[in-house]
């Protein structure tokens, strides 16, 4: 788009080409679009993509799938709420390869989209129990990406680990963990595990290519030993079941329960 602008700036326009055609907002279509980059090498089949996501997204009025080339797909919807729901339920993948989603604004240019950021639920394991709190978790995740914390995506104490919604730059290798130092100078390693993690390169930890396309592997001409892989299946978190509460808070015994009317009995005792 920028090249076209430079090109017409250097032209001598005719009387037919010169008058500007002004685009008003009332000329734009009322639709909501997600631009998506598919991080895979093989050609994309729009019919297969539509068939895959129709039962997953369950949109009320359906959606359009448009292939722009260079593994970029536009998903267009007639309802903004459906777009919000899809974006809120990242991470999405196709054929085990990562899909990087971005909202496509009314004045956006696809060529200007970077497709470098996506959201992950990331678990941190190995924090000593007395340090398992929101402040420590948020501090640890600074090297993973931008911590997103609000009422719908809270930092969670999942029992043996903390769980955080993080915006990750996928142009960089995934962060495997961090060294923590206790008050007695004792050092410990805490590890990060990523939920719903698609294919990634175990040589370097990038999501933009697989093992066979990694520069480390290609430069070695296939001589690298498996022991030299910096990543492994341990970077993947097991499925998280949110309905199974790992922790509950119990109120004091003598706290008045306002939900029980006076005169009712609790455990056989008059109230």
C-alpha positions in Angstrom: 0.0 0.0 0.0 2.8 2.4 0.8 4.5 1.6 -2.5 1.3 2.5 -4.4 1.1 5.8 -2.5 4.7 6.6 -3.5 3.9 5.6 -7.1 0.9 7.8 -7.6 2.6 10.8 -5.9 5.1 10.8 -8.8 2.4 10.7 -11.5 1.0 13.6 -13.4 -2.8 13.0 -13.1 -5.2 13.5 -15.9 -8.5 15.4 -15.4 -10.3 12.1 -14.9 -7.8 10.8 -12.4 -7.5 14.0 -10.3 -10.8 14.4 -8.5 -10.7 12.7 -5.2 -13.3 10.1 -4.3 -14.0 10.6 -0.6 -14.8 7.5 1.5 -17.5 8.2 4.2 -18.2 5.9 7.1 -21.7 5.3 5.8 -20.2 3.6 2.7 -18.3 1.0 4.7 -19.8 -2.5 5.3 -21.0 -3.2 8.8 -18.9 -6.3 9.6 -16.2 -7.4 12.0 -13.1 -9.2 10.8 -10.3 -11.2 12.4 -7.0 -11.4 10.3 -5.2 -14.6 11.0 -1.7 -15.8 10.1 -1.4 -19.6 9.8 2.2 -20.7 10.9 2.5 -23.6 8.5 4.2 -24.3 5.2 1.6 -26.2 3.2 -1.0 -24.4 1.1 -4.2 -23.5 2.9 -7.6 -25.0 1.9 -10.4 -22.5 2.7 -13.1 -25.2 2.6 -11.2 -27.3 5.1 -10.7 -24.2 7.4 -14.4 -23.4 7.2 -15.4 -27.0 8.0 -13.0 -27.1 11.0 -14.1 -23.9 12.7 -17.8 -24.0 12.0 -18.5 -26.5 14.8 -15.9 -24.9 17.1 -17.1 -21.3 16.9 -20.8 -22.0 16.5 -21.6 -18.5 15.2 -25.3 -17.5 14.9 -25.1 -16.2 11.3 -22.0 -17.9 10.0 -18.9 -16.2 8.7 -16.8 -15.7 5.6 -13.4 -17.1 5.0 -11.1 -15.2 2.5 -7.6 -16.3 1.6 -5.3 -13.3 1.0 -2.3 -15.4 0.3 1.0 -15.7 2.3 -0.9 -17.9 4.8 -3.2 -15.0 5.8 -6.9 -15.6 6.2 -9.7 -13.1 6.9 -12.6 -14.3 9.0 -15.5 -11.9 8.7 -18.5 -11.9 11.0 -21.7 -9.9 11.3 -21.6 -9.8 15.1 -19.0 -8.1 17.2 -19.8 -10.3 20.2 -18.8 -13.4 18.3 -15.4 -11.8 17.5 -14.9 -10.9 21.1 -15.7 -14.6 22.1 -13.2 -16.0 19.6 -10.5 -13.6 20.6 -11.1 -14.3 24.3 -10.7 -18.1 23.8 -7.2 -18.0 22.3 -5.1 -20.0 21.6 -6.3 -21.4 18.3 -4.5 -23.9 16.0 -5.1 -25.6 12.7 -3.7 -29.1 12.0 -1.5 -28.6 15.2 0.0 -25.4 13.8 -0.4 -22.0 15.5 -2.9 -19.4 14.3 -2.0 -15.8 15.2 -5.2 -13.7 15.4 -5.5 -9.9 15.2 -8.6 -7.8 15.0 -8.8 -6.2 11.6 -10.0 -2.6 12.1 -12.1 -0.7 9.6 -9.1 1.3 8.4 -6.4 -1.4 8.8 -4.1 -2.5 6.1 -3.3 -6.3 6.2 0.3 -5.7 5.0 0.9 -3.5 8.2 -0.1 -6.3 10.6 2.9 -8.0 12.3 1.3 -11.2 13.6 3.9 -11.5 16.4 1.7 -11.6 19.4 -0.7 -14.1 20.8 -2.2 -15.1 24.2 -1.3 -18.2 26.2 -2.4 -19.6 29.5 1.0 -20.2 31.1 1.6 -22.2 34.3 4.5 -21.6 36.6 5.7 -24.6 38.7 8.1 -24.9 41.5 7.3 -21.7 43.5 7.6 -22.4 47.3 4.2 -22.5 48.8 4.5 -19.4 50.9 5.4 -17.3 47.9 2.5 -18.5 45.8 0.7 -15.2 45.5 -0.3 -12.7 42.8 2.6 -10.3 43.2 5.2 -13.1 42.9 3.5 -14.6 39.9 3.2 -11.3 38.1 6.9 -10.6 38.7 8.0 -14.0 37.4 6.0 -13.7 34.2 7.7 -10.5 33.1 10.1 -12.5 31.0 7.3 -14.5 29.4 5.3 -11.6 28.1 2.7 -9.0 29.2 0.6 -10.3 32.0 -3.1 -9.8 31.3 -5.1 -9.7 34.5 -8.8 -8.8 34.8 -12.0 -10.3 36.2 -12.5 -12.7 33.3 -8.8 -13.7 33.2 -7.5 -13.6 36.8 -4.2 -14.9 38.0 -5.1 -18.3 39.5 -3.8 -20.4 42.3 -4.3 -23.9 40.8 -3.0 -25.8 43.8 0.5 -26.9 42.9 1.1 -24.0 40.4 0.1 -20.5 39.4 -1.8 -19.9 36.2 -1.7 -16.6 34.2 -3.0 -15.3 30.9 0.0 -13.8 29.1 0.5 -11.9 25.8 3.5 -13.6 24.3 5.8 -12.4 21.4 6.0 -15.5 19.3 8.9 -14.1 17.2 11.1 -15.0 20.2 11.8 -18.4 21.7 9.4 -19.4 24.5 10.7 -18.7 28.0 11.3 -22.0 29.8 11.5 -20.7 33.4 13.4 -18.5 35.7 15.9 -18.8 38.6 14.6 -17.5 41.9 16.8 -16.6 44.9 15.5 -17.0 48.4 16.4 -14.9 51.4 19.1 -17.4 52.4 20.6 -17.0 48.9 19.4 -20.5 48.0 18.6 -20.7 44.3 15.7 -22.6 42.8 14.4 -23.1 39.3 10.8 -22.5 38.5 9.5 -23.8 35.2 6.9 -22.4 32.7 4.4 -24.7 31.0 2.1 -23.6 28.2 -1.4 -24.8 27.8 -2.8 -25.9 24.4 0.7 -25.5 22.9 0.8 -26.3 19.2 3.7 -27.5 17.2 7.0 -25.8 18.0 10.7 -26.3 17.3 12.4 -28.3 20.1 15.8 -27.1 18.9 15.2 -23.4 19.6 11.8 -23.1 21.1 10.2 -21.0 18.3 6.6 -21.5 17.1 7.3 -20.1 13.6 8.8 -23.3 12.3 9.3 -27.0 13.1 12.4 -29.0 13.9 13.3 -29.8 10.3 13.2 -26.1 9.3 15.3 -24.8 12.1 18.5 -23.0 11.2 20.3 -24.9 13.9 19.4 -28.2 12.4 20.0 -27.0 8.8 23.4 -25.5 9.6 24.4 -28.8 11.3 23.4 -30.7 8.1 21.5 -33.1 10.3 24.3 -34.0 12.7 22.8 -32.5 15.8 22.1 -35.0 18.6 18.7 -35.2 20.2 20.4 -34.3 23.5 21.2 -30.9 22.1 17.5 -29.9 21.9 16.8 -27.0 24.2 13.1 -27.9 24.6 11.0 -31.0 25.0 7.5 -32.2 25.7 7.9 -31.0 29.3 7.1 -27.4 28.0 3.5 -28.5 27.4 1.0 -28.2 30.2 -1.6 -30.9 30.7 -5.2 -29.9 30.1 -6.5 -27.6 32.8 -9.9 -28.4 34.2 -11.3 -25.2 35.6 -14.3 -26.8 37.2 -12.1 -28.6 39.7 -11.3 -26.1 42.3 -7.9 -26.5 43.8 -8.5 -24.2 46.7 -11.6 -22.9 48.6 -11.8 -20.2 51.3 -13.8 -21.1 54.4 -15.3 -18.3 56.5 -15.0 -18.2 60.3 -17.2 -20.5 62.4 -19.0 -17.7 64.1 -19.5 -15.6 61.0 -23.3 -15.0 60.7 -24.8 -16.7 57.7 -27.3 -14.2 56.4 -28.7 -16.8 53.9 -30.3 -18.9 56.6 -33.5 -17.5 58.0 -34.0 -17.2 61.7 -35.7 -20.2 63.2 -34.3 -22.7 60.7 -32.1 -25.5 61.8 -28.6 -26.2 60.7 -27.2 -29.7 61.4 -30.0 -30.2 63.9 -29.3 -27.1 65.9 -31.8 -24.2 66.2 -30.6 -21.0 64.5 
